[in-house]
Amino acid sequence: MAWVVSCGSDDTQDTPMEVTALITMAEVDENPIVGAEVATVNSTLTGTLTYTLSEITVDNALAIDETSGVVTIEDSSAFDYERRTALSATIVVSNGTESEEWSVRVAIRNIDDIEYWLTDSKAAYQAVNSGNWVGITEQEYEELATQLNGISKAGTTDLLYSQGSNSELFESYDGFTVSNDLSSIPENSYVFAFKYLALADDLGENKVKVSNGLVTGGYTDIGNTLPSHNQGQQYFVLKGAQQSTTTSRGFLAIYSQNGVSYDSQGNAAGTHLFDEGDLVELSSTNVLDRVCIYQGLSTPIKQWD
């Protein structure tokens, strides 16, 4: 319900007059462009009008042109579907003697956040079906790690990954499943991105795996095999992870056709388990005091289609 209030000097008292509800409804995609037009307040008042934003559920989310009544995006980060599905604001319109109070209600449409934050690899991501990994850039991997909500890093920490990558001497696995015994995956989380240091060319059979509870077993493949790639630092994102990968703390592993490496100099302190073959279970006796150079991103919040 809204009111038109007369403020003339001849009035002995303010007499609210009930009018049709003054509500403007709008809908925007999450992460909109700053300055994008959301709605226009079409006042019923006459004369020279002034529009003022008096209340808003999220500070600085919206702005209004004081002469035209056009509502625009001011802070795109406020429009994050995983944080809120709608927001509202109150706009006061005045012609100097009368005023109206308008309610602006903005619904937020959910989008694929991974697709949104990809740049160089966006077209490749759009082209593949769910369940496929897509090669991305280092910058895109780091952008996903920063911009998506609830991110945890599994397999190894950033520090150990860097220390291991800077080694001058490596050993690699051919036809083995390996799992680092650190940086586990939080329960009820989705693994959606992966990076590792590859030491061979023409790799087309490597697989990302997760366990459900134990570092020694219960491993299942996440998505299809990684796309064919060569040696060097490699980065991937999974399109359409459709189920939570762990119901309790889990561990991240990789089946290495070839090229998965560890720092044989011991710069990156830690342990990993290994066994020959594309496996579900790993022996607790096959342990090496080195960190294999791989990492995954996970989140408990599904932020994609």
Secondary structure, 3 states (H helix, E strand, C coil): CCEEEECCCCCCCCCCEECCCCEEEEEEECCCCCCCEEEECCCCCCCCCEEEEEEECCCCCEEECCCCCEEEECCHHHCCCCCCCEEEEEEEEECCCEEEEEEEEEEEECCCHHHHHCCCCHHHHHHCCCCCEEEECHHHHHHHHHHCCCCEEECCCHHHHHHHHCCCCEEEECCEEEEECCCCECCCCEEEEEEEEECCCCECCCEEEECCCCCCCCCEECCCCCCCECCEEEEEEECCCCCCCCCCCECEEEEECCCEEEECCCCCCCCEEEEECCCCCCCCCCEECCCECEEEEEECCCCCC
